[in-house]
Amino acid sequence: MIRIESYIGTTEISHGYFAALVGRAASDCFGVSGMSCTTPVQGIKAKLSMNDMPDQGVRVRSVGGKLVIDLHIIVTYGVNIAAIVKSIINKVRYTVEEATGFAVSKVNVFVDGMKTE
């Protein structure tokens, strides 16, 4: 659960919702070939499931009332990685703030591999 406290009260949203929201936003960006598994649990789920999991490669946590998002991606060979990362950061921050109203402190993007298509 992601828990944010404000002067109005406490808001809780499930980690699965955030991970799916962020995963879809990042996967839709140009040049992103896929998401990489970050934990052994995600690796096992990916092997057992035939479909892509929306929370694969995503970690969301709350620090000081703001969200910190870690993304592990695989990019398409031959594209400008700096441009892709900048696009992902902007799109994920905008999507999360629009959908939830929570402030995003930081979006960390880790490029774990390249794929030729």
TORFI-783407 format. One record per residue: z, x, y of N, C-alpha, C in turn. Coordinates in pm, whole numbers, always signed. Example, Ala and Ser with C-alpha at 12.3 -4.5 7.8 and 13.67 -1.06 7.14 Angstrom:
{nw: +780; nu: +1319; nv: -569; caw: +780; cau: +1230; cav: -450; cw: +780; cu: +1320; cv: -330};
{nw: +708; nu: +1285; nv: -225; caw: +714; cau: +1367; cav: -106; cw: +787; cu: +1290; cv: +3};
% end
This chain:
{nw: +0; nu: +83; nv: -118; caw: +0; cau: +0; cav: +0; cw: +0; cu: +87; cv: +125};
{nw: -81; nu: +49; nv: +219; caw: -81; cau: +112; cav: +351; cw: +5; cu: +24; cv: +440};
{nw: +106; nu: +84; nv: +499; caw: +200; cau: +8; cav: +582; cw: +198; cu: +65; cv: +723};
{nw: +170; nu: -21; nv: +820; caw: +169; cau: +18; cav: +961; cw: +270; cu: -70; cv: +1033};
{nw: +361; nu: -7; nv: +1105; caw: +461; cau: -81; cav: +1182; cw: +425; cu: -78; cv: +1329};
{nw: +437; nu: -193; nv: +1394; caw: +411; cau: -203; cav: +1538; cw: +519; cu: -291; cv: +1600};
{nw: +507; nu: -315; nv: +1729; caw: +606; cau: -398; cav: +1797; cw: +603; cu: -543; cv: +1749};
{nw: +492; nu: -585; nv: +1689; caw: +481; cau: -722; cav: +1639; cw: +550; cu: -737; cv: +1504};
{nw: +542; nu: -633; nv: +1423; caw: +600; cau: -637; cav: +1290; cw: +531; cu: -538; cv: +1199};
{nw: +543; nu: -557; nv: +1070; caw: +486; cau: -467; cav: +972; cw: +364; cu: -532; cv: +907};
{nw: +257; nu: -454; nv: +897; caw: +136; cau: -501; cav: +832; cw: +112; cu: -415; cv: +709};
{nw: +86; nu: -479; nv: +596; caw: +57; cau: -408; cav: +472; cw: -79; cu: -452; cv: +420};
{nw: -160; nu: -355; nv: +384; caw: -291; cau: -382; cav: +325; cw: -302; cu: -292; cv: +202};
{nw: -359; nu: -343; nv: +96; caw: -365; cau: -269; cav: -29; cw: -453; cu: -145; cv: -17};
{nw: -415; nu: -45; nv: -91; caw: -490; cau: +80; cav: -91; cw: -631; cu: +58; cv: -146};
{nw: -646; nu: -30; nv: -241; caw: -777; cau: -59; cav: -299; cw: -875; cu: -114; cv: -197};
{nw: -827; nu: -201; nv: -109; caw: -913; cau: -257; cav: -4; cw: -962; cu: -147; cv: +88};
{nw: -870; nu: -63; nv: +134; caw: -909; cau: +46; cav: +224; cw: -1008; cu: +141; cv: +158};
{nw: -978; nu: +179; nv: +34; caw: -1064; cau: +274; cav: -35; cw: -1204; cu: +216; cv: -54};
{nw: -1214; nu: +89; nv: -90; caw: -1345; cau: +25; cav: -108; cw: -1419; cu: +16; cv: +25};
{nw: -1349; nu: -18; nv: +133; caw: -1409; cau: -28; cav: +266; cw: -1465; cu: +107; cv: +311};
{nw: -1384; nu: +209; nv: +296; caw: -1425; cau: +345; cav: +338; cw: -1536; cu: +398; cv: +248};
{nw: -1524; nu: +375; nv: +119; caw: -1626; cau: +423; cav: +25; cw: -1762; cu: +363; cv: +52};
{nw: -1766; nu: +234; nv: +79; caw: -1894; cau: +169; cav: +109; cw: -1952; cu: +219; cv: +240};
{nw: -1867; nu: +237; nv: +341; caw: -1915; cau: +286; cav: +472; cw: -1973; cu: +426; cv: +458};
{nw: -1908; nu: +512; nv: +383; caw: -1956; cau: +650; cav: +367; cw: -2082; cu: +655; cv: +282};
{nw: -2088; nu: +576; nv: +176; caw: -2204; cau: +577; cav: +86; cw: -2330; cu: +526; cv: +153};
{nw: -2316; nu: +440; nv: +254; caw: -2431; cau: +385; cav: +324; cw: -2494; cu: +481; cv: +423};
{nw: -2429; nu: +592; nv: +452; caw: -2482; cau: +689; cav: +549; cw: -2599; cu: +765; cv: +489};
{nw: -2696; nu: +798; nv: +573; caw: -2813; cau: +873; cav: +531; cw: -2771; cu: +1012; cv: +482};
{nw: -2827; nu: +1054; nv: +371; caw: -2802; cau: +1187; cav: +318; cw: -2689; cu: +1194; cv: +217};
{nw: -2611; nu: +1087; nv: +203; caw: -2502; cau: +1087; cav: +106; cw: -2559; cu: +1042; cv: -28};
{nw: -2555; nu: +1131; nv: -124; caw: -2609; cau: +1102; cav: -256; cw: -2507; cu: +1032; cv: -344};
{nw: -2380; nu: +1055; nv: -319; caw: -2276; cau: +991; cav: -397; cw: -2139; cu: +1040; cv: -356};
{nw: -2039; nu: +986; nv: -422; caw: -1901; cau: +1026; cav: -396; cw: -1853; cu: +1107; cv: -515};
{nw: -1767; nu: +1202; nv: -489; caw: -1716; cau: +1290; cav: -593; cw: -1575; cu: +1247; cv: -633};
{nw: -1540; nu: +1264; nv: -758; caw: -1405; cau: +1230; cav: -806; cw: -1305; cu: +1330; cv: -749};
{nw: -1190; nu: +1278; nv: -703; caw: -1090; cau: +1365; cav: -643; cw: -968; cu: +1384; cv: -732};
{nw: -943; nu: +1290; nv: -821; caw: -825; cau: +1298; cav: -907; cw: -868; cu: +1281; cv: -1052};
{nw: -786; nu: +1326; nv: -1145; caw: -819; cau: +1305; cav: -1286; cw: -831; cu: +1157; cv: -1324};
{nw: -752; nu: +1073; nv: -1260; caw: -758; cau: +929; cav: -1288; cw: -895; cu: +874; cv: -1248};
{nw: -945; nu: +915; nv: -1132; caw: -1077; cau: +869; cav: -1089; cw: -1185; cu: +921; cv: -1184};
{nw: -1168; nu: +1043; nv: -1234; caw: -1264; cau: +1099; cav: -1328; cw: -1270; cu: +1020; cv: -1457};
{nw: -1154; nu: +980; nv: -1508; caw: -1149; cau: +901; cav: -1631; cw: -1209; cu: +763; cv: -1608};
{nw: -1176; nu: +700; nv: -1494; caw: -1234; cau: +569; cav: -1462; cw: -1385; cu: +578; cv: -1452};
{nw: -1436; nu: +685; nv: -1391; caw: -1581; cau: +701; cav: -1375; cw: -1650; cu: +717; cv: -1509};
{nw: -1586; nu: +787; nv: -1602; caw: -1645; cau: +806; cav: -1736; cw: -1646; cu: +675; cv: -1815};
{nw: -1542; nu: +595; nv: -1801; caw: -1532; cau: +470; cav: -1875; cw: -1618; cu: +360; cv: -1815};
{nw: -1637; nu: +364; nv: -1685; caw: -1713; cau: +260; cav: -1616; cw: -1858; cu: +305; cv: -1599};
{nw: -1950; nu: +215; nv: -1619; caw: -2091; cau: +248; cav: -1602; cw: -2134; cu: +238; cv: -1456};
{nw: -2062; nu: +161; nv: -1376; caw: -2096; cau: +140; cav: -1236; cw: -2023; cu: +239; cv: -1148};
{nw: -2075; nu: +260; nv: -1026; caw: -2004; cau: +342; cav: -928; cw: -1882; cu: +265; cv: -880};
{nw: -1772; nu: +335; nv: -868; caw: -1649; cau: +273; cav: -819; cw: -1643; cu: +290; cv: -668};
{nw: -1609; nu: +186; nv: -594; caw: -1607; cau: +198; cav: -448; cw: -1498; cu: +290; cv: -396};
{nw: -1392; nu: +313; nv: -474; caw: -1283; cau: +398; cav: -425; cw: -1296; cu: +543; cv: -472};
{nw: -1405; nu: +575; nv: -539; caw: -1424; cau: +710; cav: -590; cw: -1441; cu: +807; cv: -473};
{nw: -1365; nu: +915; nv: -473; caw: -1376; cau: +1018; cav: -370; cw: -1307; cu: +984; cv: -240};
{nw: -1221; nu: +883; nv: -238; caw: -1156; cau: +838; cav: -115; cw: -1005; cu: +847; cv: -130};
{nw: -940; nu: +900; nv: -28; caw: -794; cau: +900; cav: -22; cw: -754; cu: +857; cv: +118};
{nw: -673; nu: +753; nv: +127; caw: -627; cau: +699; cav: +254; cw: -476; cu: +704; cv: +257};
{nw: -420; nu: +756; nv: +367; caw: -275; cau: +759; cav: +381; cw: -239; cu: +735; cv: +527};
{nw: -116; nu: +692; nv: +547; caw: -66; cau: +662; cav: +681; cw: +29; cu: +774; cv: +724};
{nw: +2; nu: +831; nv: +840; caw: +87; cau: +937; cav: +895; cw: +117; cu: +902; cv: +1040};
{nw: +243; nu: +877; nv: +1068; caw: +283; cau: +848; cav: +1204; cw: +222; cu: +722; cv: +1262};
{nw: +200; nu: +623; nv: +1180; caw: +145; cau: +496; cav: +1229; cw: -6; cu: +495; cv: +1242};
{nw: -73; nu: +605; nv: +1207; caw: -218; cau: +611; cav: +1210; cw: -268; cu: +652; cv: +1072};
{nw: -395; nu: +622; nv: +1046; caw: -453; cau: +651; cav: +915; cw: -521; cu: +788; cv: +912};
{nw: -504; nu: +857; nv: +801; caw: -575; cau: +981; cav: +773; cw: -659; cu: +956; cv: +648};
{nw: -789; nu: +981; nv: +657; caw: -882; cau: +950; cav: +549; cw: -948; cu: +1079; cv: +501};
{nw: -943; nu: +1101; nv: +370; caw: -1010; cau: +1215; cav: +307; cw: -1125; cu: +1163; cv: +223};
{nw: -1244; nu: +1219; nv: +242; caw: -1363; cau: +1180; cav: +167; cw: -1422; cu: +1300; cv: +97};
{nw: -1458; nu: +1285; nv: -29; caw: -1526; cau: +1388; cav: -106; cw: -1664; cu: +1335; cv: -141};
{nw: -1767; nu: +1401; nv: -86; caw: -1904; cau: +1348; cav: -101; cw: -1995; cu: +1450; cv: -168};
{nw: -2108; nu: +1399; nv: -215; caw: -2218; cau: +1480; cav: -265; cw: -2338; cu: +1447; cv: -177};
{nw: -2403; nu: +1550; nv: -120; caw: -2513; cau: +1527; cav: -27; cw: -2646; cu: +1554; cv: -94};
{nw: -2751; nu: +1503; nv: -33; caw: -2886; cau: +1526; cav: -80; cw: -2932; cu: +1662; cv: -31};
{nw: -2996; nu: +1737; nv: -119; caw: -3043; cau: +1871; cav: -86; cw: -3145; cu: +1866; cv: +27};
{nw: -3132; nu: +1957; nv: +124; caw: -3229; cau: +1970; cav: +230; cw: -3196; cu: +1896; cv: +358};
{nw: -3085; nu: +1828; nv: +364; caw: -3049; cau: +1756; cav: +485; cw: -2947; cu: +1837; cv: +566};
{nw: -2937; nu: +1807; nv: +693; caw: -2845; cau: +1876; cav: +781; cw: -2702; cu: +1826; cv: +754};
{nw: -2620; nu: +1911; nv: +696; caw: -2486; cau: +1870; cav: +655; cw: -2399; cu: +1838; cv: +776};
{nw: -2410; nu: +1914; nv: +882; caw: -2329; cau: +1888; cav: +1002; cw: -2359; cu: +1750; cv: +1060};
{nw: -2486; nu: +1712; nv: +1062; caw: -2524; cau: +1580; cav: +1114; cw: -2473; cu: +1468; cv: +1024};
{nw: -2480; nu: +1490; nv: +892; caw: -2431; cau: +1389; cav: +798; cw: -2281; cu: +1369; cv: +816};
{nw: -2207; nu: +1478; nv: +824; caw: -2061; cau: +1470; cav: +837; cw: -2022; cu: +1400; cv: +966};
{nw: -2090; nu: +1432; nv: +1076; caw: -2061; cau: +1367; cav: +1204; cw: -2088; cu: +1217; cv: +1196};
{nw: -2199; nu: +1180; nv: +1131; caw: -2234; cau: +1040; cav: +1114; cw: -2130; cu: +966; cv: +1030};
{nw: -2085; nu: +1029; nv: +921; caw: -1984; cau: +967; cav: +834; cw: -1854; cu: +946; cv: +910};
{nw: -1810; nu: +1047; nv: +984; caw: -1684; cau: +1036; cav: +1058; cw: -1690; cu: +919; cv: +1155};
{nw: -1799; nu: +910; nv: +1231; caw: -1811; cau: +802; cav: +1329; cw: -1818; cu: +664; cv: +1263};
{nw: -1897; nu: +654; nv: +1156; caw: -1913; cau: +524; cav: +1090; cw: -1785; cu: +478; cv: +1022};
{nw: -1716; nu: +569; nv: +953; caw: -1593; cau: +532; cav: +884; cw: -1485; cu: +493; cv: +985};
{nw: -1470; nu: +570; nv: +1092; caw: -1370; cau: +538; cav: +1194; cw: -1399; cu: +400; cv: +1255};
{nw: -1524; nu: +374; nv: +1292; caw: -1560; cau: +246; cav: +1351; cw: -1537; cu: +131; cv: +1253};
{nw: -1581; nu: +147; nv: +1128; caw: -1568; cau: +41; cav: +1028; cw: -1422; cu: +5; cv: +1002};
{nw: -1338; nu: +104; nv: +985; caw: -1196; cau: +78; cav: +956; cw: -1127; cu: +15; cv: +1077};
{nw: -1152; nu: +66; nv: +1196; caw: -1087; cau: +9; cav: +1314; cw: -1133; cu: -132; cv: +1343};
{nw: -1261; nu: -162; nv: +1318; caw: -1311; cau: -297; cav: +1339; cw: -1258; cu: -395; cv: +1234};
{nw: -1253; nu: -353; nv: +1109; caw: -1212; cau: -442; cav: +1000; cw: -1062; cu: -467; cv: +998};
{nw: -982; nu: -367; nv: +1035; caw: -837; cau: -380; cav: +1019; cw: -759; cu: -376; cv: +1150};
{nw: -814; nu: -314; nv: +1253; caw: -741; cau: -298; cav: +1378; cw: -645; cu: -180; cv: +1377};
{nw: -642; nu: -105; nv: +1266; caw: -556; cau: +13; cav: +1257; cw: -626; cu: +133; cv: +1319};
{nw: -550; nu: +217; nv: +1387; caw: -606; cau: +339; cav: +1447; cw: -627; cu: +444; cv: +1339};
{nw: -739; nu: +513; nv: +1347; caw: -769; cau: +621; cav: +1254; cw: -746; cu: +753; cv: +1326};
{nw: -652; nu: +830; nv: +1276; caw: -619; cau: +957; cav: +1337; cw: -721; cu: +1064; cv: +1304};
{nw: -759; nu: +1070; nv: +1177; caw: -844; cau: +1179; cav: +1132; cw: -926; cu: +1137; cv: +1012};
{nw: -1051; nu: +1182; nv: +1007; caw: -1137; cau: +1163; cav: +890; cw: -1180; cu: +1302; cv: +845};
{nw: -1135; nu: +1343; nv: +728; caw: -1172; cau: +1472; cav: +670; cw: -1281; cu: +1449; cv: +567};
{nw: -1394; nu: +1520; nv: +583; caw: -1506; cau: +1507; cav: +491; cw: -1523; cu: +1641; cv: +418};
{nw: -1518; nu: +1635; nv: +286; caw: -1535; cau: +1753; cav: +201; cw: -1666; cu: +1737; cv: +124};
{nw: -1758; nu: +1833; nv: +140; caw: -1884; cau: +1830; cav: +67; cw: -1861; cu: +1905; cv: -63};
{nw: -1860; nu: +1832; nv: -174; caw: -1829; cau: +1891; cav: -304; cw: -1952; cu: +1934; cv: -383};
{nw: -2069; nu: +1894; nv: -338; caw: -2188; cau: +1932; cav: -412; cw: -2316; cu: +1884; cv: -346};
{nw: -2429; nu: +1930; nv: -403; caw: -2560; cau: +1887; cav: -356; cw: -2639; cu: +1834; cv: -475};
{nw: -2726; nu: +1740; nv: -447; caw: -2805; cau: +1677; cav: -552; cw: -2950; cu: +1670; cv: -505};
{nw: -3042; nu: +1703; nv: -592; caw: -3184; cau: +1690; cav: -558; cw: -3232; cu: +1553; cv: -603};
{nw: -3314; nu: +1492; nv: -520; caw: -3364; cau: +1359; cav: -556; cw: -3513; cu: +1355; cv: -548};
% end
